[in-house]
Amino acid sequence: MATIDSCSRTQAIHLDQPSTMSTMWLSVARAWRRLVQRRAQAQRNRRDLEVLSQLDDHQLKDIGLMRCQIESLVADRPRQDAATRHAASAHRVCDARA
C-alpha cells in the first residue's frame, strides 16, 4: 500500500508541473507573437515614413520637423512616443498655470 501512495504522489507532482512539450509550445507562441508584432511595427514605420516624406518643407516645419529628422523620428518611435506624452503633459501643466 505504501508503494501505491508514493507512486500516486509522484504522479500528482508530474501532473502539476508543465510538460516539456507545453513549455516548448508556449515559447514558440511567444516567439511567433513577437515576430508578428515586429512585422506590424515595421509596416507602420514604412507607412509613416512614406507619409512624412510626401510633406513639403513648410508642412514639416509646421509640425516641428526637418526633412533630415524623418527617418530617426520613425526609427525611435517608442522613445519618441514617451517624449511626446511627456511634452503633452508639460503643455497641459503650463496651460493650467496660465
NORWOUR-V236612 format. One record per backbone hydrogen bond with DSSP energy under -0.5 kcal/mol. NH is the residue of the N-H (numbers start at 0). CO is the residue of the C=O. E is the energy in kcal/mol with one decimal. If there is no record, write none. Layout:
NH_CO_E + NH_CO_E
This chain:
4_0_-1.9 + 5_1_-2.1 + 6_2_-2.1 + 7_3_-2.8 + 8_4_-2.1 + 9_5_-2.1 + 10_6_-2.6 + 11_7_-2.2 + 12_8_-2.1 + 13_9_-2.1 + 14_10_-2.1 + 15_11_-1.6 + 16_12_-1.3 + 22_18_-2.2 + 23_19_-2.2 + 24_20_-2.5 + 25_21_-2.1 + 26_22_-2.0 + 27_23_-2.3 + 28_24_-2.5 + 29_25_-2.4 + 30_26_-2.4 + 31_27_-2.5 + 32_28_-2.4 + 33_29_-2.3 + 34_30_-2.3 + 35_31_-2.5 + 36_32_-2.5 + 37_33_-2.6 + 38_34_-2.3 + 39_35_-2.3 + 40_36_-2.3 + 41_37_-2.3 + 42_38_-2.1 + 43_39_-2.2 + 44_40_-2.6 + 45_41_-2.4 + 46_42_-2.4 + 47_43_-2.8 + 48_44_-2.6 + 49_45_-2.1 + 50_46_-2.4 + 51_47_-2.8 + 52_48_-2.0 + 53_49_-1.1 + 54_50_-0.6 + 54_51_-0.9 + 59_55_-2.3 + 60_56_-2.3 + 61_57_-1.9 + 62_58_-1.2 + 63_60_-1.3 + 64_59_-3.0 + 68_65_-2.2 + 69_66_-1.2 + 72_68_-2.3 + 73_69_-2.3 + 74_70_-2.4 + 75_71_-2.0 + 76_73_-1.0 + 79_75_-2.8 + 80_76_-3.2 + 81_77_-1.7 + 82_78_-2.3 + 83_79_-2.9 + 84_80_-2.4 + 85_81_-2.3 + 86_82_-2.8 + 87_83_-2.7 + 88_84_-2.3 + 89_85_-2.1 + 90_86_-2.2 + 91_87_-2.1 + 92_88_-2.1 + 93_89_-2.4 + 94_90_-2.9 + 95_91_-2.3 + 96_92_-1.7 + 97_93_-1.3
